Amino acid sequence: MSMLTPPGMGRQYRITGDKYPRMRRNRGRRRIALAVVASVAALGLVGWGTLQLIDVFTGGSDEASAAGPAADCTASPSPSASPVKALPKPGQITVNVLNATPRSGLAKDTADALKKRGFKIGEVGNAPKAYDKKVPGPGMVLGAKAAADAALPVLATQLAGAETKTDTRAKPAEVDLVLGTAFKALTPQKDADKALTTLARPAPTPSATKKSC
């Protein structure tokens, strides 16, 4: 009797060959587990897609709505008006017209033109030796340090390209217009008035208060 013959079977039953019965795993449980995992993943994808659709049609989450449309915007400069300077009017400024060129009569003609534009006229004549024939440009406006941001820029609007310079005089309302070698004529009154308006009301300066996306 073979060693593989079960006890009690005698010679009626005999196991022959070299193949033996093998135990196999239960495939049903594995399939159930895979089905559960797939179902959970599918439900998760459906839920995520639903949230995305809600965001599209409602414009974002409640937090984004509460923060406003500019919540994610960065600050950018916005214009803010600068205070208007209290500049003197032409009638409050006395102008000494001095000729630093070899051309005669130039100071008088220029003084008459300035008078018509509302300026007071003081001395009219030749420039002192320090400036005579030593002003290469169209001219120079000269006055006290206190007139640097008042009478001098107002007078400078009447002669484009004029140099501005200060001295030690005590009267800020009295300034000199020294006519230089390149002088031809005063700035046209229309352009001078425009420059004076711009001087009195400067362009707004940027300040970082506005947000833009």
C-alpha positions in Angstrom: 0.0 0.0 0.0 1.3 3.4 -0.9 2.2 5.9 1.7 -0.4 8.2 0.0 -3.3 5.9 0.5 -5.5 7.1 3.2 -5.8 4.8 6.2 -8.7 2.4 6.0 -9.1 2.5 2.3 -7.1 -0.6 1.7 -6.6 -1.4 -1.9 -9.8 0.1 -3.1 -8.6 3.7 -3.4 -5.2 4.7 -4.3 -3.7 8.1 -5.0 -1.4 7.9 -7.9 0.7 10.4 -9.9 2.8 13.3 -8.8 0.1 16.0 -8.6 -1.3 16.9 -5.2 -4.3 19.0 -4.3 -3.5 22.7 -3.6 -5.4 25.2 -1.4 -6.6 28.3 -3.3 -7.5 31.7 -1.8 -11.0 32.9 -1.9 -11.2 35.3 -4.8 -14.7 36.6 -3.8 -13.4 38.6 -0.9 -10.7 40.3 -2.9 -13.2 41.3 -5.5 -15.5 42.8 -2.9 -12.7 44.8 -1.4 -11.7 46.2 -4.8 -15.3 47.1 -5.5 -15.6 49.0 -2.2 -12.4 51.0 -2.9 -13.4 51.9 -6.4 -16.8 53.0 -5.1 -15.3 55.3 -2.5 -12.9 56.8 -5.1 -15.7 57.4 -7.5 -17.8 59.1 -4.8 -14.8 61.3 -3.9 -14.3 62.4 -7.5 -18.0 63.1 -7.9 -18.0 65.3 -4.7 -14.9 67.2 -5.8 -16.4 67.9 -9.2 -19.6 69.1 -7.6 -17.7 71.6 -5.4 -15.9 72.9 -8.5 -19.1 73.5 -10.3 -20.5 75.3 -7.2 -17.4 77.6 -7.2 -17.9 78.3 -10.9 -21.5 79.3 -10.6 -21.3 81.1 -7.3 -18.0 83.0 -7.9 -15.9 81.3 -5.2 -16.2 80.4 -1.6 -17.9 82.4 1.1 -14.5 83.6 2.3 -13.7 85.0 -1.1 -17.1 86.6 -1.4 -16.8 88.2 2.0 -13.3 89.6 1.2 -14.5 91.2 -2.0 -13.3 91.0 -5.6 -10.1 92.8 -4.8 -9.0 90.5 -2.0 -6.2 89.0 -4.0 -5.2 92.2 -5.8 -1.9 94.0 -5.1 -1.6 97.6 -4.1 -0.7 100.0 -6.9 0.0 103.7 -6.8 -3.0 106.0 -7.2 -2.8 109.7 -7.8 -3.3 112.2 -4.9 -3.5 115.9 -5.3 -0.6 117.9 -3.9 -1.4 121.0 -2.0 -1.6 124.1 -4.2 1.3 126.6 -3.6 0.5 130.1 -2.6 2.4 131.8 -5.4 2.4 135.6 -5.7 0.5 137.1 -8.6 2.4 139.1 -11.3 1.1 142.4 -9.8 2.9 141.5 -6.5 6.3 141.1 -8.1 8.6 144.0 -9.1 10.9 143.1 -12.0 14.2 144.9 -12.7 14.9 144.3 -16.5 18.7 144.3 -17.1 20.3 144.0 -20.6 23.5 141.9 -20.7 23.7 141.9 -24.5 25.3 144.4 -26.8 21.9 145.2 -28.4 20.5 148.5 -27.3 16.8 149.1 -26.3 16.2 145.5 -25.5 15.6 146.1 -21.8 13.0 148.8 -22.4 11.0 146.7 -24.9 11.0 143.7 -22.6 10.0 145.8 -19.6 7.0 147.2 -21.6 5.9 143.7 -22.5 6.1 142.5 -18.9 4.1 145.5 -17.7 1.3 144.5 -20.1 1.3 141.1 -18.5 0.7 142.6 -15.1 4.2 142.7 -13.6 5.4 145.8 -11.8 8.6 147.3 -13.4 11.5 148.6 -11.3 14.9 149.5 -12.8 15.4 149.2 -16.5 19.0 149.4 -17.9 22.2 147.6 -18.5 23.3 144.6 -16.5 26.1 145.0 -13.9 29.6 144.1 -14.8 29.3 140.6 -13.1 26.7 139.7 -15.7 27.3 142.0 -18.7 27.9 139.8 -21.8 28.3 136.8 -19.5 24.8 135.2 -19.8 25.0 132.9 -22.8 21.4 131.6 -22.6 18.2 133.5 -23.2 18.3 135.0 -19.8 18.5 134.7 -16.0 16.0 135.3 -13.2 17.8 136.5 -10.1 16.4 137.1 -6.6 16.5 136.4 -2.9 16.6 132.9 -1.5 13.1 133.4 -0.1 11.9 134.0 -3.7 13.3 130.6 -4.9 9.8 129.0 -4.7 7.7 132.1 -5.1 8.6 135.1 -7.3 11.4 133.5 -9.2 9.5 130.6 -10.8 6.6 132.9 -11.6 8.9 135.2 -13.5 10.6 132.2 -15.1 7.3 131.3 -16.8 7.7 134.4 -19.0 11.0 133.3 -20.5 11.5 129.7 -21.4 15.0 128.4 -20.8 15.9 131.1 -18.3 18.4 130.2 -15.6 17.3 130.7 -12.0 19.8 132.0 -9.4 19.6 133.4 -5.9 21.6 136.1 -4.1 21.7 137.8 -0.7 19.1 140.5 -1.3 16.5 141.0 1.4 13.5 141.8 -0.7 11.9 138.6 -2.0 9.2 140.4 -4.0 11.9 142.3 -6.1 13.6 140.2 -8.7 15.9 140.8 -11.7 15.4 139.6 -15.3 18.9 139.6 -16.9 18.6 139.3 -20.7 21.2 136.9 -22.1 23.0 136.7 -25.5 20.5 134.1 -26.8 17.5 136.2 -25.9 15.0 136.8 -28.7 11.6 137.5 -27.1 9.5 136.6 -24.1 7.6 133.3 -24.1 4.2 133.9 -26.0 1.7 135.0 -23.4 -0.6 132.0 -24.1 2.2 129.6 -23.3 3.4 131.6 -20.3 -0.2 131.7 -18.8 -0.4 127.9 -19.3 3.0 127.4 -17.6 1.8 129.6 -14.7 -1.4 127.6 -14.3 0.6 124.4 -14.2 3.0 125.9 -11.7 0.1 126.8 -9.4 -1.7 123.5 -9.8 1.0 120.7 -10.1 0.0 117.3 -11.4 -1.1 114.7 -8.8 1.6 112.6 -7.2 1.2 108.8 -6.9 0.4 107.2 -3.5 0.0 103.5 -2.8 -3.7 103.5 -1.8 -5.4 101.9 -4.8 -5.6 98.2 -5.5 -5.5 96.8 -8.9 -5.7 93.2 -10.3 
